């Protein structure tokens, strides 16, 4: 038992040390500067932005989202709402705007509510047909995906235009910010997106492997043409899958750290776990593209290494979650073994062990929360140092919430594969039985 505890303790310390090293490296990287990007001349003659908003029952937020896009100081833009058979007042609100720059595509069951990717593919097919009829240049058309509750920053299209002035760039991802961060769970999500993910994406600029997210995602129409009739796949992580496809075709992807899309954070723990389980399961499904990545001649070696690391995340996190559970048992076992009545005055070993344990539990979160505090100073409504430190105390609990999402994702993927295998076996066996 003691040997097992030593092994688990050593593994835990190694993983946390590796995480600290990785965090330190990406935090020390300066913001990536794209030397090929040109400063855009202030006219609207080059690029046209088509904002795609997939939505389902968004009557409370859809009008504000559309108005926030229309208010952007850029002439050549249009909003296309893809309604997925909403049962509330979403469609009537959109039609009531009566704005020529706002169009709605209505999907009805059984062809509706089949996933975000299916909705985007349907809209893409219509856009592709319209572009052909109007004889427009697909190199100059940028599709921009915004969630139903998304709000772009005022410099959103300005930053995108600087980026897409480089004709080799096929996609870009804006920075995400959570608006309802007065509550602790959304604030922790804001720390994750606005700081952690931003730092990781900045590091991917150096490896030329920037990934796409769902909200604030830009894609050049000609890049989508290279992916065929259905560029968005049925993968649960369709945004990452799309970004990977674009990289494999030889296009470049960029991260727009100064262009921000605002969205609501989840306040329900149950919905949070479901969301993360969906993302992890989509990550697992993306492993099916490993062979393409290995054989690709378009991707550099360092780009492949970064993508390999991302694809390995579910498995690393599964191992980490198991070790984390064991580590908590170890900590409880350690504290139970302490002679509390004797105190710590005569036990330097116990005091040192407690300090190390506390550093391992709260250290990583504290580093990211202080970094988040420094980043948020740029905002008019930035976070106070007190709330940042409070968030760092809550961060271990936030990380624990990922454990059930990881296990749920693996369970769903395993059962899905079993059902698929059973279905194939049944399809093969039944005809044989009938022939007998």
C-alpha positions in Angstrom: 0.0 0.0 0.0 2.8 2.4 0.9 4.5 1.7 -2.5 1.3 2.4 -4.3 0.9 5.7 -2.5 4.5 6.7 -3.3 3.9 5.8 -7.0 0.7 7.8 -7.2 2.3 10.7 -5.3 5.3 10.7 -7.7 3.0 10.6 -10.7 0.8 13.4 -9.4 3.8 15.6 -8.7 5.3 14.9 -12.1 2.0 15.7 -14.0 1.6 18.9 -12.0 5.2 19.9 -12.6 4.8 19.2 -16.3 1.7 21.3 -16.3 3.5 24.2 -14.5 6.3 23.9 -17.1 3.9 24.0 -20.0 2.0 26.9 -18.4 5.1 28.9 -17.8 6.3 28.4 -21.4 3.1 29.6 -23.0 2.7 32.5 -20.5 6.2 33.7 -21.3 5.5 33.8 -25.0 4.9 37.3 -26.3 1.8 38.0 -28.4 2.4 36.7 -31.8 2.9 39.3 -34.6 1.8 38.4 -38.1 4.5 40.0 -40.3 2.4 39.2 -43.4 -0.7 41.0 -42.4 -1.3 44.3 -44.0 -2.9 47.3 -42.4 -6.3 47.5 -44.0 -7.3 50.7 -45.8 -10.5 52.1 -44.4 -12.9 51.2 -47.2 -15.3 48.3 -47.6 -14.4 47.3 -51.1 -12.4 44.1 -50.5 -14.2 41.6 -48.1 -17.8 40.8 -47.5 -18.8 39.2 -44.2 -21.7 36.9 -43.9 -22.6 36.3 -40.2 -24.2 32.9 -39.7 -26.2 32.5 -36.5 -27.5 28.9 -35.9 -30.2 29.3 -33.3 -32.9 27.3 -31.6 -35.4 29.1 -29.3 -33.4 32.3 -28.8 -36.2 34.8 -28.5 -34.6 36.4 -25.5 -31.3 37.3 -27.1 -31.5 37.1 -30.9 -32.5 40.7 -31.6 -29.7 42.1 -29.4 -27.2 39.8 -31.2 -28.4 40.9 -34.7 -28.4 44.6 -33.7 -24.8 44.3 -32.3 -23.6 42.9 -35.6 -25.5 45.5 -37.7 -24.0 48.3 -35.5 -20.4 47.3 -36.5 -18.8 50.1 -38.7 -18.5 48.0 -41.8 -20.7 48.3 -44.9 -20.4 44.9 -46.7 -21.9 42.6 -44.1 -25.1 40.5 -43.9 -26.7 38.5 -41.1 -28.0 35.0 -42.0 -30.0 33.4 -39.1 -30.4 29.6 -39.5 -33.5 28.7 -37.4 -33.6 25.1 -36.3 -37.3 24.7 -36.0 -37.8 27.0 -33.0 -41.0 26.8 -31.1 -40.8 30.2 -29.4 -41.0 33.6 -31.0 -37.5 33.6 -32.5 -38.7 33.6 -36.2 -41.3 36.3 -35.7 -38.7 38.6 -34.0 -36.3 38.2 -36.9 -38.9 38.8 -39.6 -40.2 41.8 -37.6 -36.8 43.5 -38.0 -37.6 44.0 -41.8 -33.9 44.7 -42.5 -32.6 43.9 -46.0 -29.3 42.9 -44.5 -30.9 40.2 -42.3 -32.0 37.0 -43.8 -33.5 33.9 -42.2 -33.2 30.3 -43.3 -35.9 28.1 -41.7 -35.3 24.4 -41.2 -38.1 22.1 -40.2 -38.2 18.6 -38.7 -37.3 15.9 -39.6 -34.5 17.9 -41.3 -34.0 20.2 -38.3 -32.2 19.8 -34.9 -29.7 17.4 -36.3 -26.7 19.3 -35.0 -24.9 22.6 -35.5 -22.8 21.2 -38.3 -25.8 20.1 -40.3 -27.4 23.6 -40.0 -24.2 25.3 -41.1 -23.8 22.9 -44.1 -27.4 23.7 -45.2 -26.7 27.4 -45.1 -23.4 26.9 -46.8 -25.1 25.1 -49.7 -27.5 28.0 -50.2 -24.7 30.6 -50.0 -22.5 28.7 -52.4 -25.4 28.6 -54.9 -26.1 32.3 -54.5 -22.4 33.2 -54.9 -22.3 31.2 -58.2 -25.4 32.9 -59.6 -24.1 36.4 -58.7 -20.6 35.6 -60.0 -19.0 36.7 -56.8 -15.4 36.0 -55.7 -15.3 33.3 -52.9 -11.9 34.6 -51.9 -13.5 37.8 -50.8 -16.3 36.3 -48.8 -15.8 35.5 -45.1 -18.3 33.4 -43.2 -18.5 34.3 -39.6 -20.2 32.0 -37.1 -21.8 33.7 -34.1 -23.9 32.0 -31.3 -27.4 33.2 -30.7 -26.2 35.1 -27.6 -23.0 36.3 -29.1 -21.9 40.0 -29.1 -18.9 41.1 -31.2 -16.6 43.8 -30.0 -16.5 47.1 -31.9 -13.2 46.3 -33.6 -14.3 42.8 -34.6 -14.3 43.2 -38.4 -11.4 45.6 -38.3 -9.1 42.9 -36.8 -10.5 40.3 -39.1 -9.9 42.4 -42.2 -6.2 42.9 -41.2 -6.0 39.2 -40.9 -7.7 38.1 -44.1 -5.8 40.7 -46.2 -3.3 37.8 -46.4 -4.7 35.5 -49.1 -3.1 32.4 -47.6 -5.3 32.6 -44.5 -8.3 30.4 -44.7 -9.7 30.7 -41.1 -9.4 32.7 -37.9 -10.8 32.5 -34.4 -11.8 35.4 -32.2 -11.2 35.6 -28.4 -14.1 34.7 -26.2 -15.3 36.6 -23.2 -18.0 35.7 -20.7 -20.4 38.5 -19.8 -22.2 37.2 -16.7 -19.0 36.8 -14.7 -20.4 38.4 -11.6 -21.3 34.8 -10.6 -18.4 32.5 -9.8 -19.0 29.6 -12.2 -19.2 31.9 -15.3 -16.2 33.8 -14.0 -14.2 30.6 -13.9 -15.3 30.0 -17.5 -14.1 33.5 -18.3 -10.7 32.8 -16.8 -10.5 29.6 -18.9 -11.5 31.3 -22.2 -10.1 34.8 -21.9 -6.8 33.7 -20.3 -5.9 30.0 -20.5 -7.4 29.4 -24.0 -6.0 32.7 -25.3 -2.5 31.9 -24.1 -2.7 28.4 -25.7 -4.0 29.8 -29.0 -1.2 32.4 -28.9 1.3 29.6 -28.5 -0.3 27.8 -31.5 0.4 30.9 -33.6 4.1 29.9 -33.3 3.4 26.3 -34.3 0.9 27.3 -37.0 -1.8 25.1 -35.6 -4.5 27.5 -34.3 -7.8 25.7 -33.6 -11.3 27.0 -34.3 -14.0 27.3 -31.7 -17.7 27.6 -32.3 -18.4 31.2 -31.4 -16.4 33.9 -33.3 -15.2 31.6 -36.0 -14.1 33.1 -39.4 -13.7 31.0 -42.6 -12.9 32.1 -46.1 -15.5 30.8 -48.5 -12.9 29.6 -51.0 -11.2 27.5 -48.2 -14.6 25.9 -47.6 -14.9 25.1 -51.3 -11.8 22.9 -50.9 -13.6 20.8 -48.3 -16.5 19.7 -50.6 -20.2 20.0 -50.2 -20.3 19.5 -46.4 -17.3 21.2 -44.8 -18.8 20.8 -41.3 -18.7 17.2 -40.2 -21.0 15.2 -37.8 -18.3 15.2 -35.2 -19.4 16.6 -31.9 -16.4 18.9 -32.0 -17.3 20.2 -35.5 -15.5 23.5 -35.1 -12.1 21.9 -34.3 -12.7 19.3 -37.0 -13.4 22.1 -39.6 -10.2 23.9 -38.5 -8.2 20.7 -38.9 -9.6 20.1 -42.4 -8.6 23.7 -43.4 -5.1 23.2 -42.1 -4.8 19.8 -43.9 -5.7 21.6 -47.2 -2.7 23.9 -46.8 -4.5 27.0 -45.6 -3.3 29.0 -42.5 -5.4 29.7 -39.4 -5.0 32.7 -37.1 -6.0 33.7 -33.6 -7.5 37.2 -33.3 -6.6 38.1 -29.7 -7.9 41.7 -30.0 -11.2 40.8 -31.6 -13.6 39.6 -28.9 -16.9 37.9 -29.0 -19.0 38.1 -25.8 -21.3 35.3 -24.7 -23.2 34.1 -21.6 -21.5 31.5 -19.4 -23.3 28.5 -18.0 -24.7 28.9 -14.5 -25.9 25.3 -14.1 -23.4 22.7 -13.0 -25.4 20.0 -14.7 -25.4 21.8 -18.1 -21.7 22.6 -17.6 -20.9 18.9 -17.2 -23.0 18.0 -20.2 -21.3 20.7 -22.4 -17.8 19.6 -21.4 -18.7 15.9 -21.9 -19.8 16.8 -25.5 -16.5 18.5 -26.1 -14.5 15.7 -24.8 -16.5 13.1 -26.8 -15.9 15.2 -29.9 -12.2 15.3 -29.1 -12.2 11.5 -28.9 -14.0 11.2 -32.2 -11.4 13.5 -33.8 -8.8 10.7 -33.3 -10.2 9.1 -36.4 -8.3 11.7 -38.4 -4.9 10.7 -37.0 -3.8 9.0 -40.1 -4.6 12.0 -42.3 -2.5 14.2 -40.0 0.5 11.7 -40.0 0.5 11.5 -43.8 -0.1 15.2 -44.4 2.6 17.0 -46.4 0.9 20.4 -45.8 1.5 20.4 -42.0 4.9 21.0 -40.5 6.3 18.7 -37.9 5.8 21.1 -35.0 2.2 21.7 -36.1 1.6 18.0 -36.1 3.1 17.6 -32.6 0.7 20.3 -31.2 -2.3 18.6 -32.8 -1.2 15.2 -31.5 -1.1 16.8 -28.0 -4.6 18.2 -28.4 -5.9 14.8 -29.7 -4.3 13.1 -26.7 -6.0 15.4 -24.2 -9.0 13.1 -23.4 -6.7 10.2 -22.6 -4.3 12.4 -20.6 -7.3 13.9 -18.7 -8.8 10.5 -18.1 -5.5 9.3 -16.5 -5.2 12.7 -14.7 -8.8 12.4 -13.4 -8.1 8.9 -12.0 -4.8 10.1 -10.4 -6.7 13.2 -9.0 -9.2 11.0 -7.3 -6.5 8.8 -5.8 -4.6 11.9 -4.8 -7.6 13.3 -2.8 -7.8 9.9 -1.0 -4.1 10.2 -0.3 -4.5 13.7 1.1 -7.4 12.6 3.3 -5.3 9.6 4.4 -2.4 12.0 5.2 -4.5 14.4 7.3 -6.1 11.5 9.1 -2.7 10.2 10.1 -1.6 13.5 11.6 -1.6 13.8 15.4 -3.6 17.0 15.6 -3.3 17.2 19.4 0.4 17.3 19.2 0.3 20.3 16.8 2.9 21.1 14.2 5.6 22.7 16.4 7.5 19.5 16.7 6.8 18.2 13.2 8.5 20.2 10.5 8.0 17.2 8.2 4.2 17.5 8.5 4.2 21.2 8.1 6.3 21.0 5.0 4.1 18.3 3.5 1.0 20.4 4.1 2.6 23.4 2.4 3.5 21.2 -0.6 0.0 19.7 -0.9 -1.6 23.2 -0.7 0.8 24.4 -3.4 0.0 21.5 -5.7 -3.8 22.0 -5.2 -4.0 25.8 -5.5 -0.8 26.8 -7.3 -1.8 26.3 -10.9 -5.1 28.0 -10.4 -3.4 30.9 -8.6 -1.0 31.5 -11.5 -3.8 31.6 -14.1 -6.0 33.8 -12.0 -3.3 36.4 -11.4 -2.6 36.3 -15.1 -6.3 36.8 -15.7 -6.3 39.7 -13.3 -3.5 41.4 -15.2 -5.2 40.8 -18.6 -8.6 42.1 -17.3 -7.0 45.4 -16.3 -7.4 46.5 -19.9 -11.2 46.4 -19.5 -13.4 49.2 -18.0 -15.1 46.6 -15.8 -12.0 44.5 -15.0 -11.8 42.0 -12.2 -10.5 43.0 -8.8 -7.5 41.3 -7.3 -9.7 40.0 -4.4 -12.1 38.2 -6.8 -9.2 36.8 -8.8 -7.7 35.3 -5.6 -11.1 34.0 -4.6 -11.5 32.4 -8.0 -8.1 30.7 -7.5 -9.4 29.1 -4.3 -12.4 27.8 -6.2 -10.4 26.6 -9.2 -9.7 23.1 -7.8 -13.4 22.6 -7.5 -13.9 23.8 -11.0 -11.3 21.3 -12.2 -13.0 18.5 -10.3 -16.2 19.3 -12.3 -14.3 18.1 -15.4 -13.9 14.6 -13.9 -17.6 13.4 -14.4 -17.6 15.1 -17.9 -14.5 13.0 -18.9 -16.0 9.8 -17.7 -19.4 10.6 -19.2 -17.8 11.3 -22.6 -15.9 8.0 -22.6 -19.0 6.1 -21.5 -21.1 7.7 -24.3 -18.4 7.0 -26.9 -17.9 3.4 -25.8 -21.7 2.7 -25.8 -22.1 4.4 -29.1 -19.4 2.2 -30.7 -20.9 -0.9 -29.1 -24.4 0.0 -30.5 -22.8 0.7 -33.9 -21.0 -2.7 -33.9 -24.2 -4.5 -32.8 -26.1 -2.7 -35.6 -23.6 -3.8 -38.3 -23.5 -7.3 -36.9 -27.3 -7.5 -37.0 -27.4 -6.2 -40.5 -25.0 -8.9 -41.6 -26.5 -11.8 -39.7 -30.2 -11.3 -40.3 -30.1 -11.8 -44.1 -28.1 -15.0 -43.5 -30.8 -16.3 -41.1 -33.6 -15.6 -43.5 -31.7 -17.4 -46.3 -31.5 -20.5 -44.0 
